[in-house]
Amino acid sequence: MIVELLPTGKENAIPSEELVNLAKCNSTRELQQVIASERAAGAVILSSTTGGYYLPANKQEIKEFCVTLKNRASNTLAALESAKRALEEE
């Protein structure tokens, strides 16, 4: 399990490439799939914008992670909407 390999605290985040090796994954994509599965099962695995993964040290780190994901989701939805509008114009 990935969660067992992770340190606590953003400052201790493990880079994706290193975690791929520790977790014995074949690729970063495979690592992301395993992390997604563990998150879906309830694990609170955070990631930094620099590509490192870690467990939260406190609620503030969780809040910051939530803001980052919300912003990313907003940008994705904006891109989706513009693409959908382009399809409707055809």
Secondary structure per residue as TSV (DSSP state, phi and psi in degrees):
chain	resnum	aa	ss	phi	psi
A	1	M	-	360.0	136.2
A	2	I	G	-63.0	-42.8
A	3	V	G	-55.4	-30.8
A	4	E	G	-74.3	-16.5
A	5	L	G	-93.5	-11.6
A	6	L	-	-88.8	140.6
A	7	P	-	-80.9	168.7
A	8	T	B	-99.2	135.2
A	9	G	S	99.6	135.6
A	10	K	G	-56.2	-38.0
A	11	E	G	-66.5	-14.2
A	12	N	G	-106.8	10.3
A	13	A	-	-52.0	140.2
A	14	I	E	-95.2	125.8
A	15	P	E	-59.1	148.9
A	16	S	H	-52.4	-46.6
A	17	E	H	-60.0	-40.9
A	18	E	H	-68.6	-40.4
A	19	L	H	-68.2	-32.7
A	20	V	H	-56.5	-46.1
A	21	N	H	-68.1	-46.1
A	22	L	H	-60.7	-38.1
A	23	A	T	-86.4	-3.4
A	24	K	T	58.8	40.1
A	25	C	-	-88.6	158.9
A	26	N	S	-86.7	-17.3
A	27	S	S	-162.5	167.5
A	28	T	H	-63.1	-37.8
A	29	R	H	-60.9	-43.5
A	30	E	H	-63.0	-42.0
A	31	L	H	-58.2	-46.4
A	32	Q	H	-61.0	-36.5
A	33	Q	H	-67.5	-40.5
A	34	V	H	-65.7	-43.0
A	35	I	H	-63.1	-43.0
A	36	A	H	-59.8	-40.3
A	37	S	H	-65.1	-44.5
A	38	E	H	-66.7	-38.4
A	39	R	H	-63.2	-41.4
A	40	A	H	-63.3	-28.2
A	41	A	T	-85.3	-1.4
A	42	G	T	113.7	-4.4
A	43	A	-	-70.6	139.2
A	44	V	-	-99.2	88.7
A	45	I	-	-107.3	119.3
A	46	L	E	-100.0	158.4
A	47	S	E	-135.2	150.7
A	48	S	-	-98.3	165.5
A	49	T	T	-68.1	-15.0
A	50	T	T	-91.2	3.5
A	51	G	S	94.1	11.8
A	52	G	E	-97.1	153.1
A	53	Y	E	-116.4	147.9
A	54	Y	E	-163.0	166.8
A	55	L	B	-95.5	147.6
A	56	P	-	-68.3	138.6
A	57	A	S	-87.8	-22.8
A	58	N	S	-163.3	174.3
A	59	K	H	-66.5	-29.3
A	60	Q	H	-61.8	-41.5
A	61	E	H	-63.1	-38.0
A	62	I	H	-65.5	-43.6
A	63	K	H	-60.3	-44.6
A	64	E	H	-62.2	-40.7
A	65	F	H	-63.3	-42.5
A	66	C	H	-61.8	-42.4
A	67	V	H	-62.3	-43.9
A	68	T	H	-60.4	-45.9
A	69	L	H	-66.0	-38.4
A	70	K	H	-63.6	-43.4
A	71	N	H	-62.9	-42.8
A	72	R	H	-63.2	-42.4
A	73	A	H	-64.2	-39.7
A	74	S	H	-62.0	-42.5
A	75	N	H	-64.9	-39.8
A	76	T	H	-65.1	-43.7
A	77	L	H	-64.4	-36.9
A	78	A	H	-63.8	-42.3
A	79	A	H	-64.6	-39.8
A	80	L	H	-62.3	-45.2
A	81	E	H	-63.3	-42.2
A	82	S	H	-66.3	-37.3
A	83	A	H	-66.8	-40.6
A	84	K	H	-64.8	-39.1
A	85	R	H	-62.8	-40.0
A	86	A	H	-62.7	-38.2
A	87	L	H	-66.4	-37.9
A	88	E	H	-68.3	-24.5
A	89	E	T	-77.1	-14.9
A	90	E	-	-76.3	360.0
